[in-house]
C-alpha cells in the first residue's frame, strides 16, 4: 500500500508509536498523534519528534470525530486489534496497520521473517549472524533489538533484513511479504489476548499469507499441529526435524545436522560442535540453517557461523559459578513450553525459580515434565499460588514462596549444593514486577553475582 498522501493516525505514543512517527515524518503523509493520556504535553511531544507545525495531537477518549478524514490507523503491537477503539476505527472505514506493515511498505531489499512460540530470538540472532557473514548490508530487527520502523529508511535494494515477528505484530499485517518465512513451533501462549490456541495459531500462520509458490516457508516437522497447518500453505515448505529422517530438508544424520535436497546429503555441523545447550537449540540451529539456505547462503559459511555462535542473553545463559553451583538465566522463558526446554537442558540437580504475570497458562504438563531434575522450586509473582496449587496436585512438594526475585536468589543459593544448578526460567511473563524479561534477567544476574563466593 502506498502511504504517500494518506492521513495516518498513530495510536499510542509509546516507543512503538514514536518510532512510527519518526519514520513517517520523512514521507508524504499527514500525521495525527493519538494517546489516551490527557496529561500529555502536546507541544513537548511535537518538539520531541521534530513535528512542530507538521502534525496534530489528539488525547483522551477516541471519537468518530477524531477519525474523520483518517485513512490509516498505525497500531502498536501492545494494543489488540479487537480493542474497542480499534474496532471503532474499522467501523469508520479506517485501515488498521501495525508498525511492521508500515515499515515493510517503506523498506527495501530482501527479507526473511521468523515467528513461533519459542526460539524466535535465538533463531533470529543466529540467522542474522549468518547473513552478516554472507552479505554486506544486513539489518536484524524485532524484539531482538532495533524495531523495524527505526531502520526502514536506512535500507537499500542491496539490504537483507532478518526480522523476529510476534503474534501481536501479525494481527495487523496486510501486504507484509517476506521472501523467506519460518514458523518454529506452536504451543499455547498469549491466550489472554488471542482467546483460543486455534486463534493464536492462525495469527502465527499469517506470516506466510502473501508468499508465492516460488518462495519458501521453513516449518518444524516435529510439531504435528504445525505440520498439519503447513499443508495449506501456498509457498514451498522446507521442513527441519530433530527426530525424523526427511526426504528433503534438514535433520540429524547421527550427530550431524544435515541438509538433503535432490542432489543428495550436505553435512553442515555436528551438534557437539555447537556452543548452545539443549535439544531445542538444535532445532533453532536447524531453522536458522534452513532459512539461510533458502536465502542463498553457502553451507560452509553457515557452518562456520554456527560453530562460533554463543547463546543470546536471557536464554539459558550461563551466569557464573558460586560455591560450586552453576547459575543460569532463562528469563526469556516466558511460557511453559520455553521453560520446559530450559529444564530439559539441565544436566544436574536444579533449583528452579519460577512465577510471574499470569497469561492464563496451565502449568500441569510443565511440572509433570520435571523428571527428577528439579529438586526445589522457588516461586514469585502473581502466579506463585497458582503454580503451587498445581504442583501439589501432581505430587511435587519441594516448594518455597518468596516476595521478590532477590529473596528467591538468596534462598536458591541456600537450597543448592555443590554440583547443583540454579535456573531462572519463570514460565510466565515479567509484567507486574518488572518492565520486561530483560530487566528481570539483568537483575537476576546482578543478584547472583552479589552472592558470596
C-alpha positions as CSV (number, residue, x, y, z in Angstrom):
1,X,0.0,0.0,0.0
2,X,1.3,3.4,-0.9
3,X,1.4,5.6,2.2
4,X,2.0,8.9,0.3
5,X,-0.8,11.4,0.6
6,X,-2.5,9.4,3.3
7,X,-3.7,10.7,6.7
8,X,-2.3,8.4,9.3
9,X,-3.4,8.4,13.0
10,X,-0.6,6.9,15.1
11,X,-2.3,5.2,18.1
12,X,-0.3,5.4,21.3
13,X,2.8,7.5,22.0
14,X,4.9,4.8,23.5
15,X,8.2,3.6,22.0
16,X,6.5,1.9,19.0
17,X,4.2,4.8,18.2
18,X,7.1,7.3,18.4
19,X,9.2,5.1,16.2
20,X,6.4,5.1,13.5
21,X,6.1,8.8,13.8
22,X,9.8,9.3,13.4
23,X,9.7,7.1,10.3
24,X,6.7,8.7,8.7
25,X,7.7,12.3,9.2
26,X,10.2,11.8,6.3
27,X,7.4,10.7,4.0
28,X,4.5,12.4,2.3
29,X,1.8,11.6,4.9
30,X,-0.4,13.8,7.2
31,X,0.1,12.7,10.8
32,X,-2.2,12.6,13.8
33,X,-0.6,11.6,17.1
34,X,-3.1,10.0,19.5
35,X,-2.7,8.9,23.1
36,X,-5.4,8.3,25.7
37,X,-3.4,10.1,28.4
38,X,-4.9,13.6,28.5
39,X,-2.0,14.8,30.6
40,X,0.5,14.6,27.7
41,X,2.2,17.9,26.9
42,X,1.2,18.2,23.2
43,X,3.8,20.8,22.4
44,X,6.6,18.9,24.1
45,X,5.6,15.8,22.2
46,X,5.7,17.5,18.9
47,X,9.0,19.1,19.7
48,X,10.5,15.8,20.8
49,X,9.5,14.2,17.5
50,X,10.5,17.3,15.4
51,X,7.0,17.6,14.2
52,X,6.0,21.1,15.5
53,X,3.6,22.6,13.0
54,X,3.7,19.3,11.0
55,X,1.3,17.1,12.9
56,X,-1.8,17.2,15.1
57,X,-2.1,15.7,18.6
58,X,-5.3,14.2,20.0
59,X,-5.7,12.8,23.5
60,X,-8.4,11.3,25.7
61,X,-11.2,9.2,24.5
62,X,-11.2,8.3,20.8
63,X,-14.3,9.5,19.0
64,X,-15.7,9.3,15.5
65,X,-14.9,13.0,15.1
66,X,-11.2,12.2,15.6
67,X,-11.3,9.6,12.9
68,X,-12.9,11.8,10.2
69,X,-10.5,12.0,7.2
70,X,-8.2,9.4,8.6
71,X,-7.1,6.8,6.1
72,X,-4.9,4.6,8.2
73,X,-4.5,3.9,11.9
74,X,-1.0,2.8,12.8
75,X,-1.3,0.3,15.7
76,X,1.2,-0.5,18.4
77,X,1.7,-4.3,18.9
78,X,0.8,-3.8,22.5
79,X,-2.8,-2.9,21.6
80,X,-5.1,-5.7,20.5
81,X,-6.7,-5.4,17.1
82,X,-10.0,-6.1,18.9
83,X,-9.7,-3.2,21.4
84,X,-12.8,-1.0,21.3
85,X,-11.0,2.0,19.8
86,X,-9.6,-0.2,17.0
87,X,-13.0,-1.8,16.3
88,X,-14.5,1.8,16.1
89,X,-11.8,2.8,13.6
90,X,-12.5,-0.2,11.4
91,X,-16.2,0.5,11.6
92,X,-15.5,4.1,10.3
93,X,-13.7,2.7,7.3
94,X,-10.1,3.3,8.6
95,X,-7.5,0.7,7.6
96,X,-5.6,-0.6,10.6
97,X,-1.9,-1.4,10.1
98,X,0.8,-2.3,12.5
99,X,4.3,-1.0,12.8
100,X,5.7,-4.0,10.9
101,X,3.3,-3.4,8.0
102,X,4.2,0.3,7.7
103,X,7.9,-0.4,8.0
104,X,7.6,-3.1,5.3
105,X,5.9,-0.6,2.9
106,X,8.9,1.7,3.2
107,X,11.8,-0.7,3.5
108,X,13.8,-2.0,0.5
109,X,15.8,-5.2,-0.1
110,X,15.2,-8.9,0.7
111,X,13.6,-10.1,3.8
112,X,13.4,-13.3,6.0
113,X,10.9,-13.3,8.8
114,X,10.8,-15.7,11.8
115,X,8.0,-16.5,14.2
116,X,6.9,-19.3,16.6
117,X,6.1,-19.6,20.2
118,X,9.6,-20.2,21.3
119,X,13.1,-19.9,19.9
120,X,12.5,-16.8,17.9
121,X,15.2,-14.7,19.4
122,X,18.0,-17.3,19.2
123,X,17.0,-18.3,15.7
124,X,16.8,-14.7,14.5
125,X,20.1,-13.8,16.1
126,X,21.9,-16.7,14.6
127,X,20.3,-16.2,11.2
128,X,21.3,-12.5,11.4
129,X,24.9,-13.5,12.1
130,X,24.9,-16.0,9.1
131,X,23.5,-13.2,6.8
132,X,26.2,-10.8,8.0
133,X,28.8,-13.4,7.1
134,X,27.4,-13.7,3.6
135,X,26.0,-10.2,2.7
136,X,27.4,-6.7,3.2
137,X,24.3,-4.9,4.3
138,X,22.2,-6.7,6.9
139,X,19.6,-5.4,9.4
140,X,18.3,-7.6,12.3
141,X,15.0,-6.3,13.7
142,X,12.3,-7.1,16.1
143,X,12.2,-7.9,19.8
144,X,15.8,-8.9,19.4
145,X,17.0,-5.3,19.2
146,X,16.0,-2.4,16.8
147,X,12.5,-2.0,15.7
148,X,11.8,-2.5,12.0
149,X,10.5,1.1,11.8
150,X,13.7,2.5,13.2
151,X,15.8,1.1,10.3
152,X,13.3,1.0,7.4
153,X,14.6,4.3,5.9
154,X,18.2,3.1,6.0
155,X,17.6,0.0,3.8
156,X,18.5,-0.1,0.2
157,X,17.9,-2.5,-2.7
158,X,21.0,-4.4,-1.5
159,X,19.8,-4.9,2.0
160,X,19.0,-8.1,3.7
161,X,16.5,-7.9,6.6
162,X,16.1,-10.6,9.2
163,X,13.0,-10.0,11.4
164,X,11.7,-11.6,14.5
165,X,7.9,-11.3,14.3
166,X,5.4,-11.8,17.1
167,X,1.7,-12.8,17.0
168,X,0.8,-9.3,18.2
169,X,2.5,-7.9,15.1
170,X,1.0,-10.4,12.7
171,X,-2.5,-9.4,13.8
172,X,-2.2,-6.2,11.8
173,X,-0.4,-7.1,8.6
174,X,-1.9,-6.5,5.1
175,X,0.7,-6.8,2.4
176,X,3.7,-7.9,4.5
177,X,5.6,-10.2,2.2
178,X,9.0,-11.7,3.2
179,X,10.8,-13.8,0.7
180,X,11.5,-16.5,3.3
181,X,9.5,-17.2,6.4
182,X,9.8,-19.6,9.3
183,X,7.3,-20.9,11.9
184,X,9.4,-22.6,14.6
185,X,6.7,-24.2,16.8
186,X,3.2,-23.6,18.1
187,X,2.2,-24.1,21.8
188,X,-0.5,-22.2,23.8
189,X,0.7,-18.7,24.6
190,X,-0.9,-15.2,24.9
191,X,-4.3,-16.7,25.3
192,X,-5.3,-13.7,27.3
193,X,-5.0,-11.8,24.1
194,X,-6.0,-14.3,21.3
195,X,-8.7,-16.2,23.2
196,X,-8.0,-19.7,22.0
197,X,-5.0,-21.7,20.8
198,X,-6.6,-22.0,17.4
199,X,-6.9,-18.3,17.0
200,X,-3.3,-17.9,18.2
201,X,-2.0,-20.5,15.7
202,X,-4.0,-18.9,12.8
203,X,-2.4,-15.5,13.6
204,X,1.1,-17.1,13.6
205,X,0.5,-18.7,10.2
206,X,-0.4,-15.2,8.8
207,X,3.4,-14.7,8.3
208,X,3.2,-16.7,5.1
209,X,-0.1,-15.4,3.8
210,X,1.3,-13.3,1.0
211,X,4.1,-15.6,-0.2
212,X,4.1,-17.1,-3.7
213,X,4.6,-20.8,-4.7
214,X,8.2,-20.0,-5.6
215,X,9.0,-18.8,-2.1
216,X,9.8,-20.8,1.0
217,X,8.4,-21.2,4.5
218,X,10.5,-23.2,7.0
219,X,8.5,-25.4,9.2
220,X,9.2,-27.7,12.2
221,X,8.3,-31.2,11.1
222,X,8.3,-32.5,14.6
223,X,5.4,-30.2,15.6
224,X,2.5,-32.3,14.5
225,X,-0.1,-29.5,14.7
226,X,2.1,-27.1,12.8
227,X,2.9,-29.7,10.2
228,X,-0.8,-30.2,9.6
229,X,-1.4,-26.5,9.2
230,X,1.6,-26.2,6.8
231,X,-0.2,-28.4,4.3
232,X,-2.4,-25.4,3.4
233,X,0.5,-23.0,2.8
234,X,1.0,-21.5,-0.6
235,X,4.8,-21.2,-0.5
236,X,7.1,-24.3,-0.8
237,X,7.6,-25.8,2.7
238,X,11.1,-26.6,3.8
239,X,11.0,-28.9,6.9
240,X,13.5,-29.4,9.6
241,X,13.4,-32.3,12.1
242,X,15.4,-33.3,15.2
243,X,13.5,-36.6,15.4
244,X,12.9,-37.9,11.9
245,X,15.0,-38.5,8.7
246,X,13.5,-36.4,5.9
247,X,13.3,-37.0,2.2
248,X,14.1,-33.3,1.8
249,X,15.0,-30.8,4.4
250,X,17.3,-30.5,7.5
251,X,17.6,-33.3,10.0
252,X,20.1,-35.2,12.2
253,X,22.1,-37.8,10.4
254,X,23.6,-39.4,13.5
255,X,25.0,-36.4,15.3
256,X,25.5,-34.3,12.2
257,X,23.0,-31.6,11.2
258,X,22.5,-32.4,7.6
259,X,20.6,-30.8,4.6
260,X,19.2,-33.1,2.0
261,X,18.0,-32.0,-1.4
262,X,17.6,-33.5,-4.9
263,X,21.4,-33.6,-5.2
264,X,22.0,-35.6,-2.0
265,X,23.2,-35.1,1.5
266,X,25.1,-31.9,2.6
267,X,26.6,-32.2,6.1
268,X,26.5,-28.8,8.0
269,X,27.8,-29.2,11.6
270,X,28.0,-31.8,14.4
271,X,25.7,-30.9,17.3
272,X,28.6,-31.3,19.7
273,X,30.5,-28.6,17.9
274,X,27.8,-26.0,18.8
275,X,28.0,-23.7,21.8
276,X,24.3,-23.9,22.5
277,X,22.7,-26.1,25.2
278,X,19.7,-28.3,24.8
279,X,17.7,-30.2,22.2
280,X,15.6,-27.1,21.5
281,X,18.7,-25.3,20.4
282,X,19.4,-28.0,17.8
283,X,16.0,-27.1,16.4
284,X,16.8,-23.4,16.5
285,X,20.1,-24.1,14.6
286,X,18.3,-26.2,12.0
287,X,15.7,-23.5,11.5
288,X,18.4,-20.8,11.0
289,X,20.3,-23.1,8.6
290,X,17.1,-23.7,6.6
291,X,16.3,-20.0,6.4
292,X,19.9,-19.2,5.4
293,X,20.0,-21.9,2.7
294,X,16.7,-20.5,1.3
295,X,18.3,-17.1,1.3
296,X,21.2,-18.4,-0.8
297,X,23.9,-18.7,1.8
298,X,26.5,-21.4,1.2
299,X,26.8,-24.3,3.7
300,X,30.5,-23.6,4.6
301,X,29.5,-20.0,5.6
302,X,26.6,-21.3,7.6
303,X,28.7,-24.0,9.4
304,X,31.4,-21.6,10.4
305,X,29.0,-19.0,11.8
306,X,27.0,-21.7,13.8
307,X,30.3,-23.0,15.2
308,X,31.2,-19.6,16.6
309,X,27.7,-18.5,17.8
310,X,27.1,-18.0,21.5
311,X,23.8,-18.2,23.3
312,X,21.7,-15.0,23.3
313,X,21.3,-13.1,26.6
314,X,18.5,-14.3,28.9
315,X,18.1,-17.7,27.1
316,X,19.7,-20.5,29.2
317,X,22.6,-18.0,29.6
318,X,25.3,-19.3,31.9
319,X,25.9,-16.5,34.5
320,X,28.7,-17.9,36.8
321,X,29.6,-20.4,39.4
322,X,29.3,-19.7,43.2
323,X,30.4,-22.3,45.7
324,X,30.3,-24.9,43.0
325,X,26.7,-24.1,42.0
326,X,26.1,-23.1,38.3
327,X,23.6,-20.3,37.7
328,X,21.6,-20.0,34.5
329,X,19.5,-17.0,33.4
330,X,16.5,-18.1,31.2
331,X,14.3,-15.0,31.9
332,X,13.1,-15.3,28.3
333,X,11.3,-18.5,29.3
334,X,8.0,-16.6,29.5
335,X,5.7,-19.6,28.9
336,X,5.6,-23.2,30.0
337,X,7.0,-24.6,26.7
338,X,10.0,-22.4,26.8
339,X,10.6,-23.2,30.5
340,X,10.2,-26.9,29.8
341,X,13.0,-26.7,27.2
342,X,15.3,-24.9,29.7
343,X,14.6,-27.6,32.3
344,X,15.4,-30.3,29.8
345,X,18.7,-28.7,29.1
346,X,19.8,-29.1,32.7
347,X,22.2,-32.0,33.5
348,X,22.5,-31.7,37.3
349,X,20.0,-31.4,40.2
350,X,18.4,-27.9,39.8
351,X,16.7,-25.3,41.9
352,X,14.1,-23.6,39.7
353,X,13.0,-20.0,40.2
354,X,9.6,-19.5,38.5
355,X,6.4,-17.4,38.5
356,X,5.3,-14.0,37.3
357,X,2.5,-12.5,35.3
358,X,-0.5,-14.8,34.6
359,X,-1.2,-15.2,30.9
360,X,-3.8,-17.9,31.6
361,X,-1.4,-20.8,31.2
362,X,-1.9,-24.3,32.6
363,X,1.2,-25.4,34.5
364,X,0.3,-29.1,34.9
365,X,2.3,-30.7,32.0
366,X,5.3,-28.4,32.6
367,X,5.6,-29.6,36.2
368,X,5.0,-33.2,35.3
369,X,7.9,-32.9,32.9
370,X,10.5,-32.1,35.6
371,X,11.5,-35.8,35.5
372,X,13.5,-35.6,38.7
373,X,15.9,-32.9,37.5
374,X,14.2,-30.2,39.6
375,X,14.9,-30.7,43.3
376,X,13.2,-27.5,44.6
377,X,11.0,-24.8,43.1
378,X,11.1,-21.2,44.4
379,X,8.0,-19.2,43.4
380,X,7.5,-15.4,43.0
381,X,4.9,-13.1,41.4
382,X,1.3,-13.2,40.6
383,X,1.2,-16.9,39.6
384,X,3.1,-18.2,42.7
385,X,-0.1,-19.6,44.4
386,X,-1.5,-21.0,41.1
387,X,1.8,-22.8,40.4
388,X,2.0,-24.1,44.0
389,X,-1.6,-25.5,43.8
390,X,-0.8,-27.2,40.5
391,X,2.5,-28.6,41.8
392,X,0.8,-30.1,44.9
393,X,-1.9,-31.7,42.8
394,X,0.7,-33.6,40.7
395,X,2.8,-34.5,43.7
396,X,5.7,-32.0,43.6
397,X,6.1,-30.7,47.1
398,X,9.5,-29.1,47.4
399,X,8.0,-25.6,47.1
400,X,9.2,-22.3,48.5
401,X,7.4,-18.9,48.3
402,X,9.3,-15.6,48.1
403,X,8.3,-12.0,48.0
404,X,10.7,-11.0,45.2
405,X,13.5,-12.1,42.9
406,X,16.3,-11.0,45.2
407,X,14.9,-13.1,48.1
408,X,14.4,-16.0,45.6
409,X,18.0,-15.9,44.5
410,X,19.3,-15.9,48.1
411,X,17.0,-18.8,49.1
412,X,18.0,-20.8,46.0
413,X,21.7,-20.4,46.9
414,X,20.9,-21.9,50.3
415,X,18.9,-24.8,48.8
416,X,21.6,-25.7,46.2
417,X,24.5,-28.0,46.9
418,X,27.9,-28.1,45.3
419,X,27.4,-29.5,41.8
420,X,23.8,-28.4,41.5
421,X,22.4,-25.7,39.3
422,X,20.0,-22.7,39.9
423,X,17.8,-21.9,36.9
424,X,15.7,-18.8,36.5
425,X,13.0,-19.9,34.0
426,X,9.8,-18.3,35.1
427,X,7.2,-19.9,32.6
428,X,5.4,-16.6,32.9
429,X,5.7,-13.1,31.6
430,X,7.6,-10.4,33.6
431,X,4.9,-7.8,33.7
432,X,3.9,-6.6,37.2
433,X,7.2,-6.9,39.0
434,X,9.4,-5.9,36.0
435,X,9.3,-3.7,32.9
436,X,10.2,-6.7,30.7
437,X,12.0,-10.0,30.7
438,X,15.3,-8.3,30.0
439,X,15.1,-6.3,33.2
440,X,14.2,-9.5,35.1
441,X,17.2,-11.3,33.7
442,X,19.6,-8.5,34.3
443,X,18.5,-8.2,38.0
444,X,18.9,-12.0,38.4
445,X,22.4,-11.8,37.2
446,X,23.2,-8.9,39.5
447,X,21.8,-10.7,42.5
448,X,23.7,-13.9,41.6
449,X,27.0,-12.0,41.3
450,X,26.4,-10.4,44.7
451,X,26.3,-13.8,46.4
452,X,29.3,-14.9,48.5
453,X,31.9,-16.9,46.6
